Each structure stands twice: as structure tokens, then as C-alpha cells.
Amino acid sequence: MGGVRLDLYHRIATDQAEESFRNAQIAMASGFVLLVGFTVAAVFAGNPTASIVAGALGVTSAGLAGYVSRTFVRSQESAAGHLRAYFDQPLEFSRYLAAERLIADAELTSEQRAEILASLVRAMVAPEGSVSGPAPAADSGAGSGAGANGDARQDPSSQ
């Protein structure tokens, strides 16, 4: 059943990306055709007022087509991002399994194993890019201004 859902998700995301890309191309082509058409109308208009109106309509239609095209391109980029996530998920999961195997095979104390597993879990549930290293220790004085403001405690690696 899971494979059917994944296939359906993949088909939906692929169809959305293709449709958005096609619609963007149609909007861009329509805008270009309207711009050329109104430019020709402005050049061959019988009086200056008609030329100005035709030129303004051409610029307006090109701007509107550009806006619509950009909207469809963003939709296509979003669908492509979903597809990327779809294909990246198995690789990400295999990395977590490999880390789990490495931890299981390593000769670690229970405290070391717990710390590493906690870091792994934080990395798994944190938004991408927000995990930069181990969590601060509970007694680090975080939030109290200790350490960074001339406190007697110092980081041992800076000595």
C-alpha cells in the first residue's frame, strides 16, 4: 500500500511540475505575441492617441504575462522541490541507518551512546540547516550571561 501512495505522490508532483511549466510557456508566448501585436498596431496607427493606447496595452499585456509566467514557474519550482525531497528521502534514511549501525558496532559507554543517539535524533527532527553541533550542556549558564561576559569560567579548548 505504501508503494502505491508513493507512486501516486510522484505522479501528482510530476504532473503538477509539467503542467506549471507548460502554462508558463503558454503565458510567456501569449505575452510576447500580444506585445508584438500591440507594437505593430502602435506603429501603424493612424493618429498619436491610438499609438499611445496600443503601446500602453502592449506593455500592460507583456507585464501581466510576465507576472503569470513567474507564478507558474514558482509553482513548477515548488513541485520540483517536492520531487527532490521524494528522491532524497531514501538516501537520508539510509544515512540514519548507517549511523545507527556505526553506533551499535562502536565500543562506547552507555553515556557516550546516549549522547550520540540524542544528537542523531535532534538531527533527524530538526529543520534542515538548523543543527550545527552538539546541544549545550545543561550547566553551561546559557541565558544567564555567564562565560561570555568575562565570567571566570572559560572554554577548555581556548586555553
C-alpha positions in Angstrom: 0.0 0.0 0.0 2.9 2.4 0.8 4.3 1.9 -2.7 1.0 2.8 -4.3 0.9 6.1 -2.2 4.5 6.9 -3.2 3.7 6.3 -6.8 0.6 8.5 -6.6 2.6 11.2 -4.9 5.3 11.1 -7.5 2.7 11.2 -10.3 0.9 14.1 -8.8 4.1 16.1 -8.3 5.4 15.3 -11.7 2.1 16.2 -13.4 2.0 19.5 -11.4 5.5 20.4 -12.5 4.8 19.6 -16.1 1.5 21.5 -16.2 3.1 24.5 -14.5 6.0 24.6 -16.9 3.6 24.2 -19.9 1.4 27.0 -18.6 4.4 29.3 -18.0 5.5 28.7 -21.6 2.0 29.5 -22.9 1.8 32.7 -20.8 5.2 33.8 -22.0 4.3 33.1 -25.6 1.0 34.8 -25.3 2.6 37.9 -23.7 5.2 38.1 -26.5 2.5 37.7 -29.2 0.4 40.4 -27.6 3.4 42.7 -27.2 4.4 42.3 -30.9 0.7 42.7 -32.0 0.2 45.9 -30.0 3.6 47.2 -31.2 2.6 46.6 -34.8 -0.7 48.3 -34.1 1.0 51.3 -32.5 3.4 51.7 -35.4 0.6 51.5 -38.0 -2.0 53.5 -36.0 -3.5 56.5 -37.8 -3.0 59.0 -35.0 -0.8 59.5 -31.9 -3.5 58.7 -29.4 -4.2 55.3 -30.9 -0.4 54.7 -31.0 -0.1 55.5 -27.3 -3.1 53.4 -26.3 -1.8 50.4 -28.4 1.7 50.8 -26.9 0.3 51.0 -23.4 -1.8 47.9 -23.9 1.2 46.1 -25.3 3.3 46.9 -22.2 0.5 46.1 -19.9 -0.2 42.7 -21.5 3.5 41.9 -21.5 3.8 42.8 -17.8 0.7 40.7 -17.0 2.0 37.8 -19.0 5.4 38.0 -17.2 3.6 38.0 -13.8 1.5 35.0 -14.7 4.5 33.2 -16.1 6.6 33.9 -13.0 3.7 32.5 -10.9 3.7 29.3 -12.9 7.5 29.0 -12.8 7.4 29.3 -9.0 4.7 26.6 -8.9 7.0 24.4 -11.1 9.9 25.1 -8.8 7.8 24.1 -5.8 6.8 20.8 -7.5 10.5 20.2 -8.4 11.4 20.7 -4.7 8.8 18.1 -3.7 10.2 15.7 -6.2 13.7 16.3 -4.9 12.5 15.6 -1.4 10.8 12.5 -2.7 14.0 11.1 -4.1 16.3 12.4 -1.3 14.3 10.7 1.5 15.6 7.2 0.9 19.2 8.5 0.9 18.6 10.4 4.1 17.0 7.4 5.7 20.0 5.2 4.7 22.4 7.7 6.3 20.5 7.4 9.6 20.5 3.6 9.4 24.3 3.7 8.7 24.8 5.9 11.7 22.8 3.6 13.8 24.9 0.6 12.7 28.1 2.5 13.4 26.9 3.4 16.9 25.8 -0.2 17.6 29.2 -1.6 16.4 31.3 1.0 18.3 32.7 0.3 21.7 31.0 3.2 23.5 30.0 3.7 27.1 26.3 4.0 27.7 26.7 7.8 28.3 28.5 8.2 25.0 26.0 6.1 23.2 23.1 8.1 24.7 24.8 11.5 23.8 25.4 10.4 20.2 21.9 9.0 19.8 20.4 12.2 21.2 22.4 14.2 18.7 21.2 11.9 15.9 17.6 12.2 16.9 18.0 16.0 17.1 19.4 16.0 13.6 16.6 13.9 12.3 13.8 16.0 13.7 15.3 19.5 13.3 14.6 21.6 10.3 17.3 21.3 7.7 20.3 23.5 8.4 19.4 24.3 12.0 21.6 21.7 13.6 25.1 22.9 13.8 26.6 20.8 16.6 26.1 19.2 19.9 23.5 20.6 22.2 24.8 22.9 25.0 25.3 21.3 28.4 22.6 21.8 30.9 25.0 23.6 33.3 26.6 25.9 30.7 24.9 29.0 32.1 23.0 29.6 28.9 20.8 32.6 29.2 22.5 33.9 32.3 25.3 35.7 30.6 27.9 33.6 32.3 31.1 32.7 30.4 30.8 35.1 27.5 30.8 38.3 29.6 34.1 38.0 31.5 33.0 35.2 33.9 35.8 33.1 35.4 34.6 30.0 33.6 36.3 29.5 30.2 36.1 27.0 27.4 38.9 24.5 28.0 39.7 24.4 24.3 40.5 28.2 24.3 43.3 27.8 26.9 
